Amino acid sequence: MPRIRLYAKENMPDLEIKKYPESVLKSKARKVGKVTDAERNILKDMAKAMYLNSGVGLAAPQVGIDRQFVVIDVGNGLVNLINPLIVKKRGCDCMEEGCLSVPGVSVKIKRAKEISVRSLNENGDDVSFEASGLFARAIQHEIDHLNGKLIIDYLNPLKRLLLAGSRKKRVDNCEKL
């Protein structure tokens, strides 16, 4: 009888960051129903992937998971959000953003300066809170991912086409090597 080899959680491969133009990045993520240990483990694995890739936020679609999970740490500790919803926006701020799923690209994006958010936490409890500054920007960025929107979608069609062309040229050059 063949032996079945079991792997400890720490030996499991890390979640891989999906890169544009992978289709999972353009799809709207499904809501999470009940929060169990399985969902908490996904959040832990996502946080690990975010930290390993030097990110300040990560949404589940970025690691190929079709659910509304977000992890964020802008320097004040890890925040886990499940089914996050922005219920109010105030003010306006414009800033360049990068994205783990669109490496090497930064886009100047206008976003709300302050937001009110409703979400579930890792225990499945309803939470509501206010966010401002970089924390508010990170939440808005990650919610965009849950809706299938990337930073390049903020570019006008001509700039997006030029970006796609330049990325394609780099791929072609690599293929010739």
Sequence and secondary structure as in RCSB ss.txt:
>XXXX:A:sequence
MPRIRLYAKENMPDLEIKKYPESVLKSKARKVGKVTDAERNILKDMAKAMYLNSGVGLAAPQVGIDRQFVVIDVG
NGLVNLINPLIVKKRGCDCMEEGCLSVPGVSVKIKRAKEISVRSLNENGDDVSFEASGLFARAIQHEIDHLNGKL
IIDYLNPLKRLLLAGSRKKRVDNCEKL
>XXXX:A:secstr
        GGGS       TT GGGGS  B   S  HHHHHHHHHHHHHHHHTT SEEEGGGGT  B EEEE SS
S  EEEEEEEEEEEE  EEEEEE TTSTT EEEEEE SEEEEEEE TTS EEEEEEEHHHHHHHHHHHHHHTT  
GGGGS HHHHHHHHHHHHHHHHHHHH 
